[in-house]
């Protein structure tokens, strides 16, 4: 029983009491029968609802675990009432939020269930911001027809959906990667620019250049084989996305498309993800598309910075030379304080 049942219980008791007094006063047999029926109905209502709950199945799924910003995340919900008793007062309790924009609001969806029927639903959730969208389905409440008792079915379903920023074709003059000499620097820049030495041959992947195809080996292997070149240690571009303030969503879009552009021109780079809660860094080396998604997911779990300049300052404390860092903030890509990319316009530093 819940608090919302109390007014119905009081009303029902008063109704039974009224007809009982009327039966006593008028001494009519039909009133006595009515009072008896009113006393039996609550037991039957609660009993049949309880039996129906035992045969209720609830299936909840997320259609896709990754979507692009602007497209809806769709939850499929299917409830099957296998009993002969209708459950017309069902309510689904759930919550959802973007990790960057926490929300403690719980939502309720009314779901009536007919006997011996499946009730399929599709719940679309609009995605106006990029980030990690989480869904939590808590309970399914069912109240008997007389609203005297509410049964609770615990669900404990959790889903996560990555909302990717929209893709945009951008380009800008890529600065020469800084050479980092100290051991600490090399910890997060293990590889760098290509040398002329072939490291290995591998199968062709979308985005590889035709000039790197090894045609003789491709003919022998009956599949396209691509030359993988050695990398010069100590040279690598370093990207530092700044998660701060109202520019957060624009930063994610610029970061995502900057990574896509650098991968498309075969640049290998390192992403430094700043954790605002304890001011630590996670370093991810990006060589292909799947590494971009890995960096984005780590970014979605990161706590935004408490200040615009805090990530670069923290990085400067960990390395002797923080020059050449590509800061990404809002619609800008900056190197040493100079914008090399602003919105859709390219400027020279």
LOLOSE-879015 format. One line per 3 residues: number of its first residue (from 1); their letters; for each residue x, y, z of C-alpha. Coordinates in steps of 0.25 Angstrom, whole numbers. Layout:
NUM) a) X:Y:Z | ...
***
This chain:
1) xxx) 0:0:0 | 5:14:-3 | 0:28:1
4) xxx) -8:30:-11 | -17:18:-7 | -21:24:6
7) xxx) -32:34:1 | -38:22:-7 | -38:13:5
10) xxx) -44:24:14 | -55:26:3 | -58:11:2
13) xxx) -59:9:17 | -69:21:18 | -77:16:6
16) xxx) -78:2:13 | -82:8:26 | -92:17:19
19) xxx) -99:5:13 | -98:-3:26 | -105:8:34
22) xxx) -116:9:23 | -118:-7:24 | -119:-6:39
25) xxx) -129:6:38 | -138:1:26 | -136:-14:29
28) xxx) -136:-17:14 | -130:-30:10 | -124:-25:-3
31) xxx) -116:-14:5 | -110:-25:14 | -106:-33:1
34) xxx) -100:-20:-5 | -92:-18:8 | -87:-33:8
37) xxx) -83:-31:-7 | -75:-18:-3 | -68:-26:8
40) xxx) -64:-37:-2 | -60:-28:-14 | -47:-22:-8
43) xxx) -42:-37:-5 | -45:-41:-19 | -39:-28:-25
46) xxx) -26:-30:-18 | -25:-45:-20 | -27:-45:-35
49) xxx) -18:-33:-37 | -7:-41:-29 | -9:-54:-37
52) xxx) -8:-45:-50 | 5:-39:-45 | 11:-53:-43
55) xxx) 9:-55:-58 | 14:-42:-63 | 26:-41:-71
58) xxx) 34:-28:-74 | 44:-27:-85 | 52:-14:-87
61) xxx) 63:-12:-97 | 71:0:-104 | 70:-1:-119
64) xxx) 84:4:-122 | 96:8:-112 | 101:19:-121
67) xxx) 94:30:-128 | 97:43:-134 | 93:56:-127
70) xxx) 79:60:-132 | 74:46:-134 | 65:40:-124
73) xxx) 70:29:-114 | 59:18:-115 | 55:9:-103
76) xxx) 46:-3:-107 | 37:-7:-96 | 28:-20:-96
79) xxx) 19:-24:-85 | 12:-37:-86 | 0:-40:-77
82) xxx) -2:-55:-77 | -14:-55:-68 | -29:-54:-70
85) xxx) -30:-41:-61 | -27:-27:-67 | -17:-18:-61
88) xxx) -22:-5:-64 | -15:3:-54 | 0:1:-57
91) xxx) 11:11:-56 | 25:10:-61 | 36:18:-52
94) xxx) 49:22:-59 | 59:33:-60 | 69:37:-71
97) xxx) 80:48:-72 | 92:52:-80 | 105:50:-71
100) xxx) 109:65:-74 | 95:70:-69 | 91:62:-57
103) xxx) 76:60:-54 | 69:54:-42 | 55:55:-47
106) xxx) 48:42:-48 | 37:40:-59 | 25:32:-59
109) xxx) 18:25:-71 | 4:20:-70 | 3:6:-77
112) xxx) -11:-1:-77 | -10:-16:-79 | -21:-24:-85
115) xxx) -23:-39:-81 | -15:-49:-90 | -9:-38:-98
118) xxx) 5:-33:-101 | 7:-18:-100 | 18:-13:-109
121) xxx) 23:2:-107 | 34:10:-113 | 39:21:-105
124) xxx) 47:32:-113 | 57:41:-105 | 61:53:-112
127) xxx) 76:56:-112 | 80:71:-113 | 93:70:-107
130) xxx) 105:60:-109 | 110:52:-97 | 106:39:-90
133) xxx) 91:37:-88 | 88:27:-77 | 74:21:-75
136) xxx) 70:15:-61 | 56:7:-60 | 53:6:-46
139) xxx) 39:-1:-43 | 26:-4:-49 | 14:-1:-40
142) xxx) 1:-8:-42 | -12:-3:-34 | -24:-12:-33
145) xxx) -37:-7:-39 | -42:-1:-26 | -29:6:-24
148) xxx) -28:0:-10 | -14:-6:-11 | -2:-4:-20
151) xxx) 8:-15:-24 | 22:-12:-28 | 30:-20:-38
154) xxx) 45:-17:-37 | 52:-15:-50 | 66:-10:-48
157) xxx) 69:-8:-63 | 81:1:-67 | 85:5:-81
160) xxx) 96:14:-87 | 95:21:-100 | 107:29:-106
163) xxx) 102:42:-113 | 112:45:-124 | 114:60:-128
166) xxx) 109:62:-143 | 120:60:-153 | 126:72:-161
169) xxx) 137:73:-171 | 147:82:-166 | 162:85:-169
172) xxx) 173:94:-164 | 188:95:-165 | 194:84:-156
175) xxx) 205:89:-148 | 218:81:-147 | 218:72:-135
178) xxx) 227:77:-124 | 239:68:-120 | 238:64:-106
181) xxx) 251:60:-99 | 248:56:-85 | 244:43:-80
184) xxx) 231:48:-74 | 227:54:-88 | 230:41:-95
187) xxx) 221:33:-86 | 209:39:-94 | 215:41:-107
190) xxx) 221:28:-111 | 220:29:-126 | 220:41:-136
193) xxx) 222:44:-150 | 224:34:-161 | 238:29:-166
196) xxx) 241:23:-179 | 242:9:-173 | 231:-1:-174
199) xxx) 228:-7:-161 | 218:-18:-166 | 207:-21:-176
202) xxx) 193:-22:-172 | 179:-23:-179 | 173:-11:-185
205) xxx) 164:-2:-176 | 154:8:-180 | 162:22:-181
208) xxx) 175:16:-185 | 182:23:-197 | 183:15:-210
211) xxx) 198:19:-211 | 201:11:-198 | 195:-2:-205
214) xxx) 205:-13:-207 | 200:-18:-220 | 209:-30:-222
217) xxx) 206:-35:-208 | 191:-32:-210 | 191:-41:-223
220) xxx) 197:-52:-216 | 188:-51:-204 | 176:-49:-212
223) xxx) 172:-37:-204 | 177:-22:-202 | 190:-21:-194
226) xxx) 194:-8:-188 | 208:-4:-184 | 209:0:-169
229) xxx) 221:10:-167 | 230:12:-155 | 228:24:-146
232) xxx) 238:33:-141 | 238:33:-126 | 237:46:-118
235) xxx) 229:53:-129 | 214:54:-128 | 202:64:-128
238) xxx) 195:65:-115 | 180:69:-114 | 175:75:-101
241) xxx) 159:77:-101 | 155:87:-90 | 142:83:-84
244) xxx) 137:95:-77 | 125:104:-77 | 114:106:-87
247) xxx) 124:103:-98 | 124:88:-95 | 115:84:-106
250) xxx) 123:92:-116 | 136:86:-111 | 131:72:-113
253) xxx) 127:75:-127 | 140:82:-131 | 148:71:-124
256) xxx) 141:60:-131 | 143:66:-145 | 157:70:-142
259) xxx) 160:55:-139 | 153:51:-151 | 161:61:-160
262) xxx) 174:57:-154 | 172:42:-156 | 167:44:-170
265) xxx) 181:51:-173 | 188:39:-166 | 193:47:-154
268) xxx) 195:39:-141 | 193:48:-129 | 190:47:-114
271) xxx) 178:52:-107 | 179:56:-92 | 166:55:-85
274) xxx) 166:64:-72 | 158:59:-60 | 153:71:-53
277) xxx) 150:64:-40 | 164:60:-37 | 172:67:-47
280) xxx) 178:55:-54 | 180:51:-68 | 176:39:-77
283) xxx) 184:38:-90 | 179:31:-102 | 187:29:-115
286) xxx) 179:31:-127 | 182:24:-140 | 169:20:-146
289) xxx) 154:23:-145 | 151:13:-134 | 161:20:-125
292) xxx) 153:33:-127 | 141:26:-121 | 149:21:-109
295) xxx) 154:35:-107 | 140:41:-108 | 135:30:-98
298) xxx) 146:34:-88 | 143:48:-90 | 128:46:-87
301) xxx) 131:40:-74 | 141:51:-70 | 136:62:-60
304) xxx) 137:76:-66 | 148:86:-62 | 145:96:-51
307) xxx) 153:106:-60 | 156:109:-74 | 171:109:-72
310) xxx) 172:98:-62 | 175:86:-71 | 187:93:-78
313) xxx) 192:98:-65 | 191:84:-59 | 198:78:-72
316) xxx) 209:89:-71 | 212:84:-57 | 214:69:-62
319) xxx) 223:73:-74 | 235:82:-76 | 230:86:-90
322) xxx) 215:89:-92 | 217:96:-105 | 210:92:-118
325) xxx) 198:86:-110 | 186:87:-118 | 175:92:-109
328) xxx) 161:90:-113 | 151:99:-107 | 137:103:-113
331) xxx) 138:105:-127 | 153:108:-127 | 166:99:-128
334) xxx) 178:107:-122 | 192:105:-122 | 201:113:-112
337) xxx) 189:123:-111 | 187:125:-126 | 175:120:-133
340) xxx) 178:111:-145 | 163:107:-147 | 151:116:-143
343) xxx) 137:110:-147 | 137:107:-161 | 148:117:-164
346) xxx) 163:114:-164 | 173:124:-160 | 188:123:-159
349) x) 195:124:-146
***
